[in-house]
Amino acid sequence: MYKILLISSLILFTSFLFAQAQMNVHTTTGTSTFDLNEITGISFSQGTTPTQMILVPGGTFTMGDTHGGGDADELPTHSVTLSSFMIGKYEVTQEEWLTLMGSNPASGFGLGPNYPVYNISWYAILKYCNLRSINEGLTPVYTINSSTNPVYWGAVPIAVDAIWDAAICNWTANGYRLPTEAEWEFAARGGTSTPDYLYSGGEDANTLLWYLDNWGTANNSSHTVGGLAPNALGIYDMSGNVWEMCWDSYGAYSSSPETNPHGAASGTGHLRRGGGWDGLALYCRISNRGWGDQYYTYFEDGFRLCRSVQ
């Protein structure tokens, strides 16, 4: 009898493992089932969960192109002082996005639970942040249409929308949000101006970042998060892989010292930082700036989460 019970338990346990090894991923063309055991290059070990956050102690740094040879919009260099904050150890993954949003927008350039999510807009990220905050019992950061509950926001706009553009950010809330451009650059620099690296974590593009000339055997695609070396704070992929959206509107830098800046009062679209897998190393420099319309989705655009420290 004990043998029968043992065999039955083993059968049930094996069935459970098989079920756990499959994942339904929703795409724009339907629903696909992935056998996670057949997906290579993805780690689900407890110590590398993409939900982890890294504390970035507050400090003062020089923001902008400190190396020379960059674009004009990376100047003037200027002193910025930031309070402490937390930022995602990894870019937000497709699994994390799917769990809350109900579908996976990624398609064609790296697909799987531990790949960064892409093909998402700045507008959609605001919704994701508040949904995740509510789901985890945190105070939502963004207010749109007089509410912090995305249920009352309506559909995510696919064109410029004045109501969503008027989103209010509660900087004292403990929920999830996008980093400011200054927070992003400070975290990419490892929370210091010394050493003054060209890329996040060092000087060697080929060992530190996924970019146009470093696809390796993975073809032209994004890469699973955390696959290369982190920077000094233990943050991965801040240079390369996918561009990362920030809160700020795209505008000119101030030449004066700033404390906890939230970006230009007005500007064109919103900032993207860090470069991507389909671009030159030049665009993956820490100081490089990119931008895009707030409703626009792109195969190289992703993001990482940030939280204020109370």
C-alpha positions as CSV (number, residue, x, y, z in Angstrom):
1,M,0.0,0.0,0.0
2,Y,2.8,2.4,0.9
3,K,4.4,1.7,-2.5
4,I,1.1,2.5,-4.3
5,L,0.8,5.8,-2.3
6,L,4.5,6.7,-3.2
7,I,4.0,6.0,-6.9
8,S,0.8,8.1,-6.9
9,S,2.6,10.9,-5.2
10,L,5.4,10.8,-7.7
11,I,2.9,10.9,-10.6
12,L,1.2,13.9,-9.2
13,F,4.5,15.7,-8.5
14,T,5.7,15.1,-12.0
15,S,2.4,16.4,-13.5
16,F,2.8,19.5,-11.3
17,L,6.3,20.1,-12.6
18,F,5.2,19.7,-16.2
19,A,2.4,22.2,-15.7
20,Q,4.7,24.7,-14.1
21,A,7.1,24.4,-17.0
22,Q,4.5,25.8,-19.4
23,M,3.5,29.4,-19.9
24,N,0.8,30.9,-22.1
25,V,2.0,34.1,-23.7
26,H,-0.5,36.5,-25.3
27,T,0.7,38.3,-28.4
28,T,-0.8,40.5,-31.1
29,T,-1.4,37.4,-33.2
30,G,-2.9,35.1,-30.5
31,T,-1.8,33.0,-27.6
32,S,1.2,30.7,-27.7
33,T,2.3,28.1,-25.1
34,F,6.0,28.0,-24.2
35,D,7.7,25.0,-22.7
36,L,10.0,26.8,-20.3
37,N,12.3,23.8,-20.2
38,E,13.0,24.2,-23.9
39,I,13.8,27.9,-23.6
40,T,17.6,28.4,-23.3
41,G,19.4,31.3,-21.7
42,I,16.7,32.0,-19.1
43,S,17.3,31.7,-15.4
44,F,14.6,31.5,-12.8
45,S,16.9,31.0,-9.8
46,Q,15.6,32.6,-6.7
47,G,18.6,34.9,-6.4
48,T,18.2,36.6,-9.7
49,T,14.4,37.3,-9.7
50,P,13.7,40.4,-11.9
51,T,11.5,41.9,-9.2
52,Q,14.4,42.9,-7.1
53,M,15.1,46.6,-6.4
54,I,18.5,48.2,-5.8
55,L,18.9,51.0,-3.3
56,V,20.8,54.0,-4.8
57,P,22.1,56.2,-1.9
58,G,21.6,59.9,-2.5
59,G,24.5,62.0,-3.6
60,T,25.8,64.7,-6.0
61,F,27.2,64.0,-9.5
62,T,28.1,65.7,-12.7
63,M,25.3,65.0,-15.3
64,G,25.9,65.1,-19.0
65,D,28.7,64.4,-21.5
66,T,31.8,64.4,-19.3
67,H,33.9,62.6,-22.0
68,G,33.4,64.8,-25.0
69,G,32.3,63.8,-28.5
70,G,28.7,63.4,-27.6
71,D,25.6,65.2,-29.0
72,A,24.9,68.9,-28.2
73,D,21.8,68.0,-26.1
74,E,24.1,66.3,-23.6
75,L,25.5,69.7,-22.6
76,P,26.1,71.7,-20.6
77,T,27.4,69.3,-17.9
78,H,25.9,70.4,-14.6
79,S,25.8,69.4,-10.9
80,V,22.8,67.4,-9.8
81,T,22.0,66.3,-6.2
82,L,19.6,63.5,-5.6
83,S,17.8,62.0,-2.6
84,S,18.1,58.2,-2.2
85,F,15.8,56.0,-4.3
86,M,15.3,52.4,-5.4
87,I,15.6,51.2,-9.0
88,G,15.0,47.9,-10.7
89,K,17.9,45.5,-10.7
90,Y,16.6,44.4,-14.1
91,E,14.5,45.8,-16.9
92,V,10.8,44.8,-16.5
93,T,10.3,41.5,-18.1
94,Q,7.5,40.1,-20.4
95,E,6.3,37.8,-17.6
96,E,6.0,40.7,-15.2
97,W,4.1,42.8,-17.8
98,L,1.8,39.8,-18.8
99,T,0.9,39.1,-15.2
100,L,-0.7,42.5,-14.7
101,M,-1.7,43.7,-18.2
102,G,-3.1,40.5,-19.5
103,S,-1.2,40.4,-22.8
104,N,2.4,40.4,-24.0
105,P,3.1,43.2,-26.6
106,A,6.5,41.8,-27.5
107,S,6.8,40.1,-30.8
108,G,9.6,39.2,-33.2
109,F,12.7,40.4,-31.3
110,G,13.1,38.1,-28.3
111,L,10.1,36.3,-26.8
112,G,10.0,34.6,-23.4
113,P,9.2,35.3,-19.7
114,N,12.6,36.6,-18.8
115,Y,13.1,38.8,-21.9
116,P,12.6,42.5,-21.4
117,V,9.1,43.7,-22.4
118,Y,9.1,46.0,-25.4
119,N,6.6,47.5,-27.9
120,I,5.1,49.5,-25.0
121,S,4.3,53.2,-24.8
122,W,5.0,55.7,-22.1
123,Y,1.3,56.0,-21.5
124,A,1.0,52.2,-20.9
125,I,3.8,52.2,-18.5
126,L,2.0,54.7,-16.2
127,K,-0.9,52.2,-16.1
128,Y,1.4,49.3,-15.4
129,C,3.1,51.2,-12.5
130,N,-0.2,52.0,-10.7
131,L,-1.6,48.5,-11.3
132,R,1.5,47.0,-9.8
133,S,1.5,49.4,-6.8
134,I,-2.1,48.5,-6.1
135,N,-1.5,44.8,-6.5
136,E,1.4,44.9,-4.0
137,G,-0.5,47.2,-1.4
138,L,1.6,50.3,-2.2
139,T,0.4,53.8,-2.7
140,P,0.0,54.5,-6.4
141,V,2.1,57.3,-7.8
142,Y,0.3,58.6,-10.8
143,T,-3.0,60.4,-11.0
144,I,-4.9,60.7,-14.3
145,N,-8.4,62.0,-14.8
146,S,-8.5,62.7,-11.0
147,S,-7.9,59.1,-10.0
148,T,-5.0,56.8,-9.1
149,N,-7.0,53.8,-10.2
150,P,-6.4,52.9,-13.9
151,V,-9.9,51.5,-14.2
152,Y,-11.1,55.1,-14.4
153,W,-8.5,56.2,-16.9
154,G,-10.0,54.7,-20.0
155,A,-8.1,52.9,-22.7
156,V,-4.4,53.6,-23.2
157,P,-4.2,56.3,-25.9
158,I,-2.7,55.5,-29.3
159,A,-2.3,59.2,-30.1
160,V,-1.4,62.3,-28.1
161,D,-3.9,62.7,-25.3
162,A,-4.2,65.9,-23.2
163,I,-5.7,64.1,-20.2
164,W,-2.9,61.5,-20.0
165,D,-0.3,64.2,-20.7
166,A,-1.6,66.0,-17.6
167,A,-0.6,63.0,-15.4
168,I,0.4,64.0,-11.9
169,C,3.3,62.3,-10.2
170,N,3.2,62.0,-6.4
171,W,6.9,61.9,-5.6
172,T,6.3,61.0,-1.9
173,A,4.2,57.9,-2.7
174,N,5.9,54.6,-2.1
175,G,4.6,52.9,-5.2
176,Y,6.3,52.1,-8.5
177,R,7.1,54.8,-11.1
178,L,9.5,55.6,-13.9
179,P,12.9,57.0,-12.9
180,T,13.6,60.6,-13.7
181,E,16.3,61.2,-16.3
182,A,18.7,62.3,-13.5
183,E,17.9,59.2,-11.4
184,W,18.5,57.0,-14.4
185,E,21.9,58.5,-15.2
186,F,23.0,58.5,-11.5
187,A,22.1,54.8,-11.2
188,A,23.8,54.0,-14.5
189,R,26.9,55.7,-13.2
190,G,26.9,53.4,-10.2
191,G,25.9,56.2,-7.9
192,T,29.1,58.1,-8.3
193,S,31.1,60.3,-10.7
194,T,34.3,58.4,-10.0
195,P,35.3,56.4,-11.9
196,D,33.6,58.2,-14.8
197,Y,32.8,55.3,-17.1
198,L,31.6,55.6,-20.7
199,Y,29.1,52.8,-20.3
200,S,27.3,51.6,-17.3
201,G,29.8,49.4,-15.5
202,G,33.0,50.1,-17.4
203,E,34.6,50.9,-20.8
204,D,34.5,47.7,-22.7
205,A,31.3,47.6,-24.8
206,N,31.7,44.0,-25.9
207,T,31.6,42.6,-22.4
208,L,29.1,45.0,-20.8
209,L,26.3,45.6,-23.3
210,W,24.1,44.1,-26.0
211,Y,24.4,46.4,-29.0
212,L,24.6,46.2,-32.8
213,D,28.1,44.6,-33.0
214,N,27.6,42.2,-30.1
215,W,24.7,40.0,-31.0
216,G,26.9,36.9,-30.8
217,T,24.9,33.7,-31.6
218,A,21.6,35.2,-30.5
219,N,20.8,36.8,-33.8
220,N,19.2,40.2,-34.1
221,S,17.1,40.2,-30.9
222,S,16.8,41.5,-27.4
223,H,18.4,39.4,-24.7
224,T,17.2,37.9,-21.5
225,V,17.8,40.3,-18.6
226,G,20.9,40.0,-16.5
227,G,23.0,38.1,-19.0
228,L,26.1,40.4,-18.9
229,A,28.0,42.0,-16.1
230,P,26.3,44.5,-13.8
231,N,27.5,47.9,-12.8
232,A,29.0,48.7,-9.4
233,L,25.6,48.9,-7.7
234,G,24.6,45.5,-9.1
235,I,22.2,46.8,-11.8
236,Y,22.1,45.1,-15.1
237,D,21.6,46.2,-18.8
238,M,21.5,50.0,-18.2
239,S,23.6,50.2,-21.3
240,G,22.2,48.3,-24.3
241,N,19.6,45.6,-24.6
242,V,16.5,47.8,-24.8
243,W,16.1,51.6,-24.5
244,E,14.6,52.6,-21.1
245,M,11.9,55.2,-20.8
246,C,12.1,57.9,-18.2
247,W,9.5,60.3,-16.7
248,D,10.9,63.5,-18.1
249,S,9.9,65.4,-21.1
250,Y,12.7,65.9,-23.6
251,G,14.2,69.4,-23.2
252,A,17.4,71.3,-22.9
253,Y,19.7,71.0,-19.8
254,S,20.0,73.7,-17.3
255,S,23.5,75.0,-16.6
256,S,22.7,75.6,-13.0
257,P,23.1,73.1,-10.1
258,E,19.8,71.2,-9.5
259,T,18.4,69.2,-6.7
260,N,16.0,66.3,-7.5
261,P,15.1,67.6,-11.0
262,H,12.0,66.2,-12.6
263,G,12.8,67.3,-16.2
264,A,12.0,70.2,-18.4
265,A,8.8,72.2,-17.8
266,S,7.9,71.5,-21.4
267,G,9.5,69.6,-24.2
268,T,9.0,67.1,-27.0
269,G,7.9,63.6,-26.1
270,H,9.7,61.7,-23.3
271,L,13.2,60.6,-22.7
272,R,14.7,57.2,-23.5
273,R,18.1,56.3,-22.1
274,G,20.7,53.5,-22.4
275,G,20.6,52.5,-26.1
276,G,19.5,49.2,-27.4
277,W,20.5,45.9,-29.0
278,D,19.9,47.2,-32.6
279,G,22.0,50.4,-32.2
280,L,25.7,51.4,-32.1
281,A,27.7,51.5,-28.9
282,L,27.7,55.3,-29.4
283,Y,24.1,55.3,-28.4
284,C,24.7,53.2,-25.3
285,R,26.9,55.7,-23.6
286,I,25.7,56.8,-20.2
287,S,25.2,60.4,-21.2
288,N,23.4,59.7,-24.5
289,R,19.8,60.9,-24.7
290,G,16.9,59.8,-26.9
291,W,13.3,60.6,-27.0
292,G,9.9,59.4,-28.4
293,D,6.3,60.3,-28.4
294,Q,4.4,59.3,-25.3
295,Y,1.9,57.1,-27.3
296,Y,4.5,55.5,-29.6
297,T,5.6,51.8,-29.3
298,Y,8.9,50.6,-30.6
299,F,10.6,47.2,-30.7
300,E,13.6,48.5,-28.8
301,D,11.8,50.5,-26.1
302,G,11.4,49.0,-22.6
303,F,11.8,50.3,-19.0
304,R,12.8,49.6,-15.5
305,L,10.9,50.5,-12.3
306,C,11.8,53.1,-9.7
307,R,10.5,53.8,-6.2
308,S,11.0,56.8,-3.8
309,V,12.6,56.1,-0.5
310,Q,10.6,57.4,2.5
